[in-house]
């Protein structure tokens, strides 16, 4: 539904998206983005530098809610230089600037006409973005229905409608999948019981896939209390754990 200026790739790099190019000052504080000129919101409103600047403004007007993201604290000014030129000024050079712009929130774009009282602090009128999907119907804790955005600037989805169901319990999700009530399961840790995923992965009727590792699982030892305050004890525990066996058996090779 919503899209960013730049987008993450599978290899961790960032590529142009709603912004087609950018430059920055020698000190790394002033960034100028050239936006695509063929993008509209799903209601027909133009996406341009003025709309983008307004989206940054409402996020920064509500900094406290978004203070978890350091970039929000680093931005000091955002303005439209022209119809397709957006300038962002930072307090100082900030190395993960582009990476944090690519995150799912908060710097994605909604049609400014959908702000409430020129802000988003108390919600929005409707979720109108620039993305390939439009939210048609939503029932809290039940489902969302999304339809194809026929105004989309990029490659349009091949299907016209998808329904995303809310199924909190992993076992119930698995049953819904096996009975054909849902066609696709997608998510991160906890989506399915690991033994169920293992069973699906060995069944030719299903197609399963794991992403490349994106996190590290670790066992933390309290080095301030006995007996793990001794280096030799911590080393012994490390050597005693068969990590490959743990991965292969407890985590089913995931």
C-alpha positions in Angstrom: 0.0 0.0 0.0 2.8 2.4 1.0 6.2 2.8 -0.6 9.6 4.4 0.4 12.0 6.7 -1.3 14.6 3.8 -1.5 14.2 0.1 -1.1 16.2 -2.7 0.5 17.4 -5.6 -1.6 18.0 -9.2 -0.6 21.8 -8.6 -0.4 21.3 -5.7 2.0 22.0 -2.9 -0.6 19.6 0.0 -1.1 18.2 0.9 -4.6 16.1 3.8 -5.9 12.4 3.5 -5.6 10.1 6.6 -5.4 13.4 8.5 -5.6 15.3 7.8 -8.8 18.6 9.4 -7.7 20.2 11.4 -4.9 23.2 13.5 -4.0 24.6 14.7 -0.7 26.8 17.6 0.5 30.5 17.0 1.2 29.8 16.9 5.0 27.0 14.4 4.6 24.4 16.6 6.2 22.3 17.8 3.2 20.7 15.2 0.9 18.8 16.0 -2.3 16.5 13.4 -3.9 15.2 13.5 -7.4 11.7 11.9 -7.4 10.1 9.9 -10.1 7.6 12.0 -12.2 5.3 9.1 -13.1 3.9 8.3 -9.7 0.4 9.0 -8.3 -1.4 8.0 -5.2 -4.1 5.3 -5.7 -6.8 8.0 -5.6 -5.2 9.9 -8.5 -3.4 12.6 -6.4 0.1 13.4 -7.7 3.1 12.1 -5.7 5.7 14.9 -5.8 8.2 16.6 -3.6 5.6 18.7 -1.9 3.5 15.6 -0.9 6.7 13.9 0.3 7.7 16.9 2.4 4.3 17.0 4.0 4.6 13.3 4.9 8.0 14.0 6.6 6.4 17.0 8.4 3.6 15.0 10.0 6.1 12.3 11.2 8.5 14.9 12.6 5.5 16.8 14.3 5.0 13.5 16.1 8.6 12.8 16.9 7.9 11.3 20.3 6.0 8.4 18.8 8.8 7.6 16.4 11.7 8.3 18.7 12.7 4.6 18.5 14.2 5.4 15.1 17.3 7.5 15.4 16.8 9.0 12.0 13.8 10.8 13.3 16.0 12.6 15.8 18.6 13.4 13.2 16.4 15.2 10.7 16.3 19.0 11.2 14.6 20.1 8.0 12.8 18.7 5.0 11.6 20.9 2.0 10.6 20.7 -1.6 13.0 22.5 -3.8 10.9 22.0 -6.9 8.2 19.6 -8.1 10.5 16.7 -8.1 13.4 17.8 -5.9 13.3 16.9 -2.1 15.9 18.2 0.3 16.5 16.6 3.7 18.9 18.2 6.2 20.5 16.3 9.1 22.1 17.4 12.3 25.3 15.6 11.2 26.4 12.9 8.8 24.5 9.7 9.7 25.8 6.6 8.1 22.5 4.4 8.1 20.5 7.3 6.6 19.4 5.5 3.4 18.9 2.2 5.3 16.5 3.8 7.7 14.6 5.5 5.0 14.0 2.0 3.5 12.3 0.7 6.7 8.6 -0.2 6.6 7.9 2.8 8.9 7.6 5.6 9.5 8.9 7.2 6.2 6.5 5.9 3.7 3.9 8.1 1.9 0.2 8.7 2.2 -1.8 11.1 0.1 -1.8 14.4 2.1 -5.6 14.8 1.5 -6.0 11.8 3.9 -4.4 13.6 6.9 -6.8 14.4 9.7 -6.7 18.2 10.5 -3.4 18.4 8.5 -1.8 15.8 10.9 -1.6 12.0 11.4 -1.4 12.1 15.2 -5.0 10.9 15.6 -5.2 8.6 12.6 -5.9 9.1 8.9 -9.0 9.3 6.8 -8.1 6.4 4.5 -4.9 4.4 3.7 -4.2 5.9 0.3 -0.6 5.2 -0.8 1.4 4.8 -4.0 1.9 1.0 -3.9 0.6 -1.8 -6.0 -2.3 -2.6 -3.6 -5.2 -0.7 -2.2 -6.9 -1.6 1.1 -10.6 -2.2 0.2 -11.9 -3.7 3.4 -10.6 -4.4 6.9 -12.1 -6.1 9.9 -10.0 -5.8 13.1 -8.4 -9.1 14.1 -10.2 -10.9 11.3 -9.0 -10.0 7.8 -7.9 -7.4 5.3 -8.9 -7.3 1.6 -6.5 -5.7 -0.8 -7.2 -5.0 -4.5 -4.8 -4.2 -7.3 -4.0 -0.6 -7.8 -4.5 -0.1 -11.6 -2.8 3.3 -11.4 0.4 1.8 -10.1 3.5 3.2 -11.7 5.5 -0.1 -11.6 4.8 -3.7 -12.5 1.2 -4.4 -11.6 0.2 -7.6 -9.6 -1.0 -10.4 -11.8 -3.9 -11.1 -9.5 -6.8 -8.7 -8.8 -7.5 -9.3 -5.1 -5.9 -10.9 -2.0 -7.4 -11.6 1.4 -5.0 -11.6 4.4 -6.5 -13.5 7.3 -5.6 -13.0 10.9 -4.9 -16.4 12.5 -3.1 -15.9 15.8 -2.5 -19.6 16.6 0.4 -21.3 14.7 -1.4 -24.7 14.8 -4.6 -23.3 13.5 -2.7 -21.6 10.7 -1.2 -24.9 9.7 -4.6 -26.6 9.6 -6.0 -23.7 7.5 -3.2 -24.2 5.1 -3.6 -28.0 4.8 -7.3 -27.8 4.3 -7.0 -25.2 1.5 -8.6 -22.4 3.5 -5.5 -20.3 2.8 -3.0 -20.5 -0.1 0.1 -19.0 1.4 1.9 -18.7 4.7 4.5 -16.0 5.0 6.2 -14.6 8.1 9.1 -14.9 10.5 9.8 -17.0 13.6 6.7 -18.4 15.2 4.7 -18.5 12.0 4.4 -22.4 12.3 5.6 -24.9 14.8 9.1 -26.0 13.6 8.1 -29.7 13.4 5.1 -28.7 11.2 7.4 -26.7 8.9 9.7 -29.6 8.7 6.8 -31.9 7.7 5.6 -29.5 5.0 9.2 -29.2 3.6 9.3 -32.9 3.1 5.9 -33.1 1.4 6.1 -32.7 -2.4 2.5 -31.2 -2.3 3.9 -28.1 -0.7 6.6 -25.6 -1.5 8.6 -24.2 1.4 11.4 -21.7 1.5 13.6 -20.1 4.2 15.2 -16.7 3.9 18.9 -16.2 4.4 19.7 -15.7 8.1 18.8 -12.2 9.3 19.4 -12.6 13.0 21.6 -14.3 15.6 20.2 -16.5 18.3 22.4 -16.6 21.4 22.4 -17.9 25.0 23.5 -15.1 27.4 25.5 -16.1 30.5 25.6 -13.9 33.6 29.2 -13.1 34.0 28.6 -11.2 37.3 27.5 -14.2 39.3 29.0 -17.6 40.2 29.7 -20.0 38.7 29.6 -18.3 35.3 31.6 -15.4 36.5 34.7 -17.6 35.8 36.0 -17.6 32.2 36.9 -21.3 32.4 33.2 -22.2 33.3 31.9 -20.1 30.4 34.4 -21.6 28.0 33.5 -25.1 29.2 29.8 -24.5 28.6 30.6 -23.2 25.1 32.6 -26.3 24.2 30.0 -28.6 25.8 27.1 -27.4 23.6 26.8 -29.3 20.3 25.6 -26.4 18.3 25.1 -28.4 15.0 23.0 -31.0 16.8 20.9 -28.2 18.4 20.3 -26.7 15.0 19.6 -30.0 13.3 17.3 -31.4 15.9 15.7 -28.8 18.1 15.5 -26.2 15.3 14.9 -28.8 12.5 17.8 -27.4 10.5 16.3 -23.9 10.3 
